[in-house]
Amino acid sequence: MLKNWQLLAIIVLPITLFAEVKIGYIDSQKILTNYQGRLELEQELETAQQNWENEATQMKQEIEQMVAEYESQAVMLSEKARIEKQNAIGGKQQEYQQFIQQIWGVGGRAELKQRDVMQPFVDKISEIIDAIGEDEGYTMIFDIANMGVVYADEELDLTQRILDELNREYIVIEEEVFTGFEKIEFYVFKLKEMNKEAQDFGLGQTLKEKIRAAIIKMESYEEVRATTMTNAFILTNITTTEDELIEEEVKAIGRIADADFMITGEVEKTADIITANISLLDVKKEEIVATAEAKSAGDREEDKIIMVSDLVAEILPYMQTED
């Protein structure tokens, strides 16, 4: 399901005429293949794909049923009635073709979904490579996956370092030592995008990442492991995408994941104004204990950050567990 995703552009750092040249490379295909979170990315894409395919199948079956009814009744229908039914069938077929184009055509929802799911992964890799490049004085770091390279010194290969950093969150820690307290575990679901503008800008995933990052910055909180969430979806037999979950499904997933809090929400964009609202579900109490709504002053990055800070500030007082 995952396409051969071009992870990175070449990173080039300033070169002076007599500066020492330090070069490294990565293999993006190897990173994608060995990333332990790949299953989660594939599952989200496959779920969306399956939902669209089911919808397309249902539309096709409706057309077939309309055609069958028309053929069985045609000899008994008046000219006017036949034309009306033919037009109805033609309209339904056109609607079906438009749906196929809208989902799987160039720039369609399937392509946008692929980008939406993969972008946080790509961003993580970019951040790691940027850090290595800047901290260790690399002149250039390039991707050999699609370059037709016939020889490269393995000592220049940074692929495993990138993988180790990416997969750190999936390392099973057999014994954890807590310094006086256990952290509060939470999970933020992708916000539901309520209009086309929000979908086009991928705001559901963008705000999810910003909300989780804002909470993680505080030492008292930690995010539920991604593998735990994947298992929770499997064990509850829930195939709905996380931005379409109903409250009861969120509760069930939270119980299986043994989380303290779950955060869901919605977002829409009108012109430059982004409006978001979130709900905080206390898993142990099995109820929503807080809600928050905020509007951005614009659609700049700093406007989104301020809006997210306002949202998190409203729900944090309720993100406390009983001793």
PyMOL commands that set and color helices and strands:
alter all, ss='L'
color gray80, all
select helices_A, chain A and resi 28-34+38-76+79-104+109-135+154-156+159-170+196-200+203-216+226-235+242-244+247-257+301-318
alter helices_A, ss='H'
color red, helices_A
select strands_A, chain A and resi 11-12+23-26+140-143+184-188+192-193+221-223+261-270+273-282+287-295
alter strands_A, ss='S'
color yellow, strands_A
deselect
rebuild
show_as cartoon
